[in-house]
Amino acid sequence: MDRSDVEKIKGSIDIVSVISGYVNLKKRGRTYVGLCPFHTEKTPSFHVDSTRQTYKCFGCGKGGDAFNFLMEMKGLSFVEALHELARQAGVSLEKPDRARSSEKRRLYEANRMALEFYRSALHSPRGEGAMAYLRGRGLAQETIDEFELGYAPDSWDALLRALRSRGVSPEVAARCGLLVERESGGYYDRFRNRIIFPIRDISSEVIGFGARVLGGGEPKYLNSPESTVFKKRKVLYNLNRIKGAIRTTGVAVVEGYMDVVSLSNAGFGAAVATLGTALSEDHVQLLSRFTDKVNLVFDGDAAGRNAMVRAVEPFLGFELIPKVVLLPDGKDPDDIARTDRELWSRLLAGAPSLWDFIFDESFSTRDPSKLEDKKTLMKELVPVISRVRDALFRELLVQRLSLRLGVSQEIVAREMSTEGERRPVPIRSTGGRISLEEVMTRLMLFDDRAIRMVKLLGFAGEFRDSDLSDLVHYLIDHGKEGLNVSACPDHIRLLASRIMAEGEFPGDRNKALIDMACRFKSLAIDADIQRMQRELQQAEEDGDRARQYDLLAQRQKKINEKKHVREYVMEVLQSI
């Protein structure tokens, strides 16, 4: 892939026609509107700009170009979206690295043939023991077929001979981990007398295998080694099958293959598993493409609780906030799925957020009324909170910590402060802490400069509260005077009245306006940086050096821009 491919496609497609395949759009002026496909709504807030070739939902905040839409809508990678749009536009892409592409095809084909062999072996007389084991675990034939389970015979060369007969060389099979090379020369089967679980990537290509031993051998579970097509930290077992469904249902992240299969067999199909590794940032990024509802499932023993505490790490750079499920001692998802379906449902329904658990776990062994424990809690939690990239959520965590410790937010913020960062200014109303969005809306209702500020800086699209978003856009289009005309929608007038009834904004309005604008601007920049990071990772995977350099330059520009947000906002304020 080359940058010219991207530009070629951008010049050949119409975003309206792309999105119309998924959303019923109606023309309204220069834009098209419809019901957002990314969240439930009754009033259309999803806008497509045919001139700019962009879309924006003023309800949930999602937006971007045609590439972003397909990536979000179908859970595609950037490259997959590129190929989909190229197909729609009838554009021929530049030829990829033929040697690399050919190698991948050979490995995919070898894995595909191996899967056929393993599945056939399971249903043959030599697979009777394996089939009996699966039946003994309560698996229905339908489940066995859906997950394409197989059996590796108790033989040193059964797969070797089968692949040779189909034209797959031992060297290729060894490169994808199916065979192991002997020191004395020759090859032997890696998996022997094991239940086989095929591992597919997000595009459903077979990239490797998990294997459970029958009997008492070790290791109990064995995975394919990493290869050109198999990277454990980038793959979640079963995600390819359920990626579309989990947008609404959410997903449970469990430990092993059998947990996933048993849960599906019991009617709980929305589960994935890591491949013998801890959950990584790559895994979180992958999940975030498809859902914002994630349940992390851990054993209820000490090891499980410790693992849950460590699980916060890969989520620090994402808006995704998972819930955590602690299993009863001695139980795993497989056990519960087979013996107590209702318990599994209750565990999911009552799961606290990961951050709730982290706080409760830390405070459970400390007494915040004691000075030394207060200091220890600060040392434990502040370093973690300070690494949360979402500025607004980080501030909310600061609030929580200050309340539970019984110290001021200023003290916690001072502990967290780093060079170049400004401490957030607490903004309160008579009703206590109010949201960032409501603060800005309130300023707009009492200060015309705030309306012009939001309009000039383009913050209107950042409002996620649908009602506040409607009010903000109405104020930009009609001003405060428009609230008094008969054409003003009732829900907008009522919301404005409620906010204004609380009285004028307390404190220094100038300072509040600057602070709010800085926060909105910083959040928008953070979102851009996060998106660029995802695209950069994809470009690295694709070996697209030109795009890597371009994205690195763009990211650095955004980082530099963030350092000077306050100066920029003050300049804008002076101009209005």
C-alpha positions in Angstrom: 0.0 0.0 0.0 1.1 3.5 -0.8 -0.1 7.0 0.1 -1.1 7.5 -3.5 -3.6 4.6 -3.0 -5.3 6.5 -0.2 -5.4 9.8 -2.2 -6.6 8.0 -5.3 -9.5 6.4 -3.4 -10.4 9.6 -1.6 -10.7 11.3 -5.0 -12.8 8.5 -6.4 -15.5 7.9 -3.8 -18.5 9.8 -2.5 -19.0 9.5 1.3 -22.7 9.9 0.9 -23.0 6.9 -1.3 -20.8 4.9 1.0 -22.8 5.7 4.1 -26.1 5.4 2.3 -25.5 1.6 2.2 -25.9 1.5 5.9 -27.9 4.6 6.9 -31.1 6.1 5.5 -30.0 9.6 4.7 -32.1 12.6 3.9 -30.8 15.8 2.3 -30.9 18.9 4.5 -29.2 21.9 2.9 -25.6 21.0 2.0 -25.6 18.0 4.4 -27.4 14.7 4.8 -28.9 13.5 8.1 -30.1 10.2 9.5 -30.3 8.1 12.6 -26.8 7.3 13.9 -25.8 3.6 13.4 -23.4 3.7 16.4 -25.9 4.5 19.1 -29.7 4.3 19.7 -31.6 7.5 19.0 -35.0 8.6 17.8 -34.1 12.1 16.6 -31.5 12.2 13.8 -28.2 13.6 14.9 -25.9 11.9 12.3 -24.7 14.4 9.7 -22.8 13.7 6.4 -21.1 16.7 4.7 -20.9 16.0 1.0 -18.6 19.0 0.5 -16.0 18.1 3.1 -16.6 14.3 2.6 -16.9 13.8 6.3 -19.5 12.6 8.8 -20.3 13.6 12.4 -22.8 12.4 15.0 -23.7 15.1 17.4 -25.2 12.5 19.7 -22.3 10.1 20.4 -19.5 12.2 19.0 -18.2 9.7 16.4 -17.0 11.2 13.1 -14.4 11.2 10.4 -14.1 10.3 6.7 -15.2 7.2 4.7 -12.3 5.2 6.0 -13.2 5.9 9.6 -16.9 5.1 8.9 -16.1 1.6 7.5 -13.6 0.9 10.2 -16.1 1.8 12.9 -19.2 0.3 11.2 -17.7 -3.0 10.2 -14.8 -3.3 12.6 -12.2 -3.2 9.7 -8.6 -2.3 9.9 -7.4 0.7 7.9 -6.0 -1.6 5.2 -9.3 -3.6 5.1 -11.3 -0.4 4.7 -8.9 0.7 2.0 -9.5 -2.4 0.0 -13.3 -2.3 0.6 -13.4 1.3 -0.7 -11.1 0.5 -3.6 -13.5 -2.3 -4.6 -16.5 0.1 -4.4 -14.7 2.8 -6.4 -13.3 0.4 -9.0 -9.7 1.5 -8.1 -6.8 -0.8 -8.7 -4.3 -0.6 -5.8 -0.6 -0.6 -6.1 0.9 -4.1 -6.0 2.1 -5.1 -2.5 5.4 -6.7 -1.7 5.0 -9.9 -3.7 7.5 -11.9 -1.8 5.9 -11.1 1.6 2.4 -11.6 0.2 3.3 -14.9 -1.3 4.8 -16.1 2.0 1.7 -15.2 3.9 -0.5 -17.1 1.3 1.7 -20.2 1.8 1.3 -20.1 5.5 -2.4 -19.5 5.4 -2.8 -22.4 3.0 -0.7 -24.7 5.2 -2.8 -23.8 8.2 -6.0 -24.3 6.3 -4.9 -27.8 5.2 -3.8 -28.7 8.7 -7.2 -27.7 10.0 -8.9 -30.0 7.5 -6.7 -32.8 8.6 -7.3 -32.2 12.4 -11.1 -32.0 11.9 -11.1 -35.1 9.8 -9.1 -36.9 12.4 -11.5 -36.0 15.2 -14.4 -37.7 13.3 -12.3 -40.8 12.5 -11.9 -43.9 14.6 -8.5 -42.6 16.0 -10.4 -39.5 17.3 -12.9 -41.5 19.3 -11.2 -40.7 22.6 -11.0 -37.0 21.8 -14.7 -36.9 20.8 -15.6 -38.7 24.0 -13.7 -36.1 26.0 -15.6 -33.3 24.3 -18.9 -35.0 24.8 -18.0 -35.5 28.5 -17.5 -31.8 28.8 -21.1 -31.3 27.7 -20.4 -29.9 24.2 -23.1 -30.3 21.6 -22.1 -31.5 18.1 -23.2 -28.1 16.9 -20.7 -26.4 19.1 -17.9 -28.7 18.1 -18.7 -27.9 14.4 -19.1 -24.1 15.0 -15.7 -23.9 16.6 -14.1 -26.3 14.1 -12.6 -28.4 16.8 -10.1 -31.1 15.8 -7.8 -33.7 17.0 -4.0 -34.2 16.5 -3.4 -38.0 16.5 -0.9 -39.5 18.9 1.7 -39.8 16.1 5.1 -38.1 15.3 4.4 -37.8 11.6 0.6 -38.0 10.8 0.3 -34.4 9.9 3.7 -34.3 8.2 2.6 -37.1 5.8 -0.8 -35.5 5.2 0.7 -32.1 4.3 3.3 -33.7 2.1 0.6 -35.5 0.2 -1.1 -32.2 -0.4 2.0 -30.5 -1.7 2.9 -28.5 1.4 6.6 -28.6 2.1 7.9 -29.4 5.6 9.8 -26.1 5.6 6.7 -24.1 5.1 4.8 -26.1 7.7 7.6 -25.6 10.1 7.6 -21.8 9.5 3.9 -21.7 10.7 4.7 -23.9 13.7 2.9 -27.1 12.5 6.1 -29.1 12.4 9.3 -29.0 14.5 12.7 -29.5 12.9 14.9 -32.2 14.4 18.5 -31.5 15.3 19.5 -34.7 13.5 17.5 -33.6 10.4 13.9 -34.1 9.3 10.7 -32.9 11.0 8.0 -34.1 13.4 4.5 -33.0 14.3 4.3 -30.3 17.0 0.9 -31.3 18.3 0.3 -34.9 19.3 -2.7 -36.5 21.1 -4.3 -33.1 21.6 -7.7 -31.4 21.1 -7.2 -28.7 18.5 -8.6 -25.2 18.6 -8.1 -23.3 15.4 -7.1 -19.6 15.9 -8.4 -17.2 13.3 -7.5 -13.5 12.8 -10.1 -10.8 12.6 -10.4 -11.5 8.8 -11.1 -15.2 9.7 -7.8 -16.5 8.2 -6.4 -19.5 10.1 -3.2 -18.2 11.6 -2.4 -20.8 14.3 -3.7 -23.4 16.7 -4.2 -24.0 20.4 -4.0 -27.6 21.6 -5.1 -29.2 24.8 -3.5 -32.5 25.8 -5.6 -35.6 26.4 -4.5 -37.4 29.5 -1.9 -36.2 31.9 0.8 -34.9 29.7 2.5 -31.4 29.9 2.1 -28.7 29.0 -1.7 -28.8 29.4 -2.2 -26.2 26.7 0.2 -25.6 23.8 0.0 -22.8 21.2 1.5 -22.4 17.8 4.7 -20.3 18.0 4.6 -16.9 16.6 5.1 -16.6 12.8 4.8 -14.1 10.0 1.0 -14.4 10.3 0.6 -15.1 14.0 1.2 -12.5 16.7 -0.3 -13.5 20.0 -0.5 -9.9 21.4 -2.7 -8.9 18.4 -5.2 -11.8 18.4 -8.1 -12.7 20.6 -9.6 -16.1 20.2 -13.2 -16.1 18.8 -13.3 -12.4 18.1 -13.7 -13.0 14.3 -16.9 -14.9 14.9 -18.6 -12.4 17.2 -17.2 -9.0 16.2 -20.5 -7.8 14.8 -22.7 -8.9 17.6 -20.7 -7.5 20.5 -21.3 -3.9 19.4 -24.6 -4.2 21.4 -24.1 -7.2 23.6 -20.6 -6.4 24.9 -17.9 -9.1 25.4 -16.4 -11.2 28.2 -12.6 -11.7 28.2 -11.8 -15.1 29.7 -8.6 -17.1 30.1 -8.8 -20.0 27.8 -10.2 -21.6 24.7 -12.4 -24.1 26.6 -14.0 -21.3 28.6 -15.0 -19.6 25.4 -16.4 -22.8 23.8 -18.3 -23.9 27.0 -19.8 -20.4 27.4 -21.0 -20.5 23.8 -22.3 -24.0 24.3 -24.4 -22.7 27.3 -25.8 -19.9 25.2 -23.3 -17.1 26.2 -21.5 -16.6 22.9 -20.0 -13.2 23.5 -16.7 -14.2 24.9 -13.0 -14.1 23.7 -9.8 -15.3 25.2 -6.2 -14.2 25.2 -3.7 -16.8 23.9 -1.7 -17.5 27.0 -0.6 -13.9 27.4 -1.8 -11.0 29.6 -4.2 -8.6 28.0 -2.1 -6.1 26.0 -2.7 -2.6 24.6 -3.1 -4.2 21.2 -5.9 -6.4 22.5 -7.6 -3.4 24.0 -7.3 -1.4 20.8 -8.7 -4.4 18.9 -11.7 -4.7 21.2 -12.3 -0.9 21.1 -12.9 -1.2 17.4 -16.1 -3.3 18.1 -17.5 -2.5 21.5 -17.2 -0.2 24.6 -18.7 -2.9 26.9 -15.9 -5.2 28.1 -16.1 -7.6 31.1 -12.7 -9.0 32.4 -13.2 -12.3 34.0 -10.7 -13.5 36.7 -10.4 -16.2 39.3 -11.5 -15.1 42.7 -8.3 -16.2 44.5 -5.4 -14.0 45.4 -3.7 -14.6 42.0 -6.9 -13.5 40.2 -7.2 -10.4 42.3 -3.6 -9.4 41.6 -4.1 -10.1 37.9 -7.1 -7.8 38.0 -5.1 -5.0 39.5 -2.5 -5.4 36.8 -5.2 -5.4 34.1 -5.7 -1.6 34.4 -2.4 -1.0 32.6 -3.4 -1.6 29.0 -6.6 0.5 29.4 -4.8 3.7 30.5 -4.5 5.0 27.0 -8.1 4.3 26.0 -11.6 5.7 26.8 -12.8 2.1 27.2 -13.5 1.3 30.9 -14.0 -2.4 31.5 -16.0 -4.1 34.2 -14.5 -6.9 36.2 -16.0 -10.3 37.2 -14.5 -12.2 40.1 -15.4 -15.8 40.0 -16.1 -17.9 43.1 -13.1 -19.7 44.5 -12.3 -22.9 42.5 -14.6 -22.0 39.7 -13.8 -21.1 36.1 -16.2 -19.9 33.3 -16.3 -23.4 31.9 -17.6 -24.9 35.3 -20.2 -22.1 35.7 -21.4 -22.4 32.1 -22.0 -26.1 32.5 -23.5 -26.1 36.0 -25.1 -22.7 36.8 -26.1 -20.5 33.9 -28.0 -18.1 36.2 -24.8 -17.5 38.3 -23.0 -16.4 35.2 -25.7 -13.9 34.3 -25.7 -12.5 37.8 -21.9 -12.1 37.8 -22.0 -10.1 34.6 -24.9 -8.0 35.8 -23.3 -7.1 39.1 -19.8 -6.5 37.8 -18.1 -3.3 39.1 -15.9 -1.2 36.9 -12.2 -1.9 36.9 -11.5 1.4 38.5 -14.1 0.8 41.2 -12.4 -2.5 42.0 -8.9 -0.9 42.0 -10.0 1.7 44.5 -11.9 -0.7 46.7 -9.0 -3.2 46.7 -6.5 -0.6 47.7 -8.7 0.9 50.4 -9.7 -2.5 51.8 -6.3 -3.0 53.4 -5.7 0.6 54.4 -7.2 3.0 56.9 -7.4 6.5 55.2 -7.9 8.1 58.6 -4.3 7.2 59.4 -1.6 9.5 58.1 0.8 6.7 57.0 -2.0 4.7 55.2 -3.2 7.9 53.5 0.3 8.5 52.2 0.6 4.9 51.0 -2.7 5.1 49.2 -1.6 8.3 47.5 1.7 6.6 46.4 -0.2 3.5 45.1 -3.0 5.3 43.1 -1.6 8.6 42.0 1.0 7.2 39.6 -1.7 5.1 37.9 -4.2 7.8 37.7 -1.7 10.3 36.3 -1.1 8.0 33.3 -4.8 8.1 32.2 -4.8 9.9 28.9 -8.4 11.1 28.9 -8.2 14.4 30.7 -11.8 14.5 31.8 -11.8 11.0 33.2 -8.4 11.6 34.9 -10.0 14.6 36.7 -12.9 12.5 37.8 -10.5 10.0 39.3 -8.7 12.8 41.1 -12.1 13.8 42.6 -12.8 10.3 43.8 -9.4 9.9 45.3 -9.6 13.2 47.1 -13.0 12.4 48.6 -11.9 8.9 49.8 -8.7 10.2 51.2 -10.3 13.3 52.8 -7.8 15.7 51.2 -8.4 18.5 48.7 -8.3 18.0 45.0 -5.5 20.5 44.8 -3.2 18.2 46.9 -3.9 15.2 44.7 -3.5 17.3 41.6 -0.2 18.7 42.9 1.1 15.1 43.4 0.1 14.3 39.8 1.4 17.4 38.2 4.1 17.1 35.6 6.2 19.6 33.7 4.1 21.5 31.2 0.8 20.4 32.6 -1.6 22.8 34.4 -3.6 21.8 37.3 -7.3 21.5 36.4 -9.5 24.2 38.1 -12.4 22.8 40.0 -15.7 24.3 38.8 -18.7 23.8 41.0 -22.4 24.8 40.9 -24.8 24.9 43.8 -25.7 21.4 43.1 -22.0 20.2 43.3 -19.8 19.0 40.5 -21.2 19.4 37.1 -20.1 18.0 33.8 -17.6 19.7 31.5 -20.3 19.9 28.8 -22.8 21.5 31.1 -20.3 24.0 32.3 -19.6 25.2 28.8 -23.3 25.2 27.9 -24.0 27.3 31.0 -21.3 29.8 30.0 -22.8 30.0 26.5 -26.2 30.9 28.0 -24.7 33.8 30.0 -21.9 35.0 27.9 -22.1 35.6 24.1 -18.3 35.2 23.9 -18.6 31.5 24.8 -21.0 30.9 21.9 -18.4 32.5 19.5 -15.6 30.6 21.2 -17.3 27.2 20.7 -18.2 28.1 17.1 -14.6 29.3 16.2 -12.9 26.4 17.9 -15.3 23.8 16.5 -16.2 22.3 19.9 -19.9 21.7 19.1 -19.2 18.3 17.7 -17.4 17.2 20.9 -20.6 17.2 23.0 -21.7 13.6 23.7 -24.8 14.5 25.7 -27.5 14.6 22.9 -29.7 17.2 24.6 -26.8 19.5 25.4 -25.5 19.0 21.9 -28.9 20.1 20.5 -28.9 23.2 22.7 -25.3 24.1 21.8 -26.0 23.8 18.0 -29.2 25.9 18.4 -27.3 28.6 20.2 -24.6 28.7 17.5 -27.2 28.9 14.8 -29.8 31.3 16.4 -28.1 32.9 19.4 -29.7 33.3 22.9 -32.5 35.4 21.3 -33.6 32.3 19.4 -34.7 30.7 22.6 -37.6 33.1 22.8 -39.1 32.5 19.4 -42.0 30.1 18.8 -40.0 27.9 16.4 -37.6 26.9 19.2 -38.0 23.2 20.0 -39.6 22.5 23.4 -36.8 20.3 24.7 -34.2 22.9 23.9 -36.2 25.7 25.6 -36.8 23.6 28.7 -33.2 22.5 29.0 -32.0 26.1 28.7 -34.5 27.3 31.3 -33.3 24.6 33.7 -29.7 25.6 33.4 -30.4 29.3 33.6 -32.5 28.8 36.6 -29.4 27.9 38.6 -28.2 31.4 38.2 -25.2 33.0 36.6 -21.9 31.2 36.5 -20.1 31.6 39.8 -16.6 33.0 40.1 -14.3 34.5 37.4 -16.2 34.0 34.1 -13.1 34.9 32.0 -11.0 32.3 33.8 -13.8 29.7 33.5 -14.2 30.3 29.8 -10.4 29.9 29.2 -10.2 26.8 31.3 -13.2 25.1 29.6 -11.9 26.0 26.1 -8.5 24.6 27.1 -10.1 21.3 28.3 -12.2 20.9 25.2 -9.3 21.6 22.9 -7.0 19.2 24.8 -9.6 16.5 24.7 -10.0 16.9 20.9 -6.2 16.8 20.5 -5.9 13.7 22.7 -8.5 12.0 20.5 -6.5 12.9 17.4 -3.3 11.6 18.9 -5.0 8.4 19.9 -6.4 7.9 16.4 -3.0 8.6 14.9 -1.4 6.1 17.2 -3.8 3.4 16.0 -3.1 4.3 12.4 0.6 4.3 13.0 0.5 0.8 14.4 -1.5 -0.3 11.4 1.1 1.3 9.1 3.9 -0.4 10.9 2.1 -3.8 10.4 1.7 -3.0 6.7 5.3 -1.9 6.3 4.2 1.4 4.9 7.1 3.6 5.8 5.9 6.7 4.0 2.6 6.7 6.0 4.6 6.0 9.2 6.7 9.1 8.6 3.7 11.1 7.8 1.8 10.0 10.9 4.8 10.5 13.1 5.1 14.1 11.9 1.3 14.7 12.3 1.4 13.2 15.9 4.4 15.4 16.9 2.6 18.4 15.5 -0.5 17.6 17.7 1.8 17.1 20.7 3.4 20.5 20.2 -0.1 22.0 19.6 -1.2 20.7 23.0 1.7 22.4 24.8 0.5 25.7 23.6 -3.3 25.2 24.0 -3.7 27.9 26.6 -1.8 30.6 24.6 -3.9 29.7 21.5 -7.2 29.9 23.4 -6.3 33.3 25.0 -5.5 34.6 21.5 -8.9 33.5 20.2 -10.6 35.0 23.2 -8.9 38.4 22.7 -10.1 38.3 19.1 -13.8 38.0 19.9 
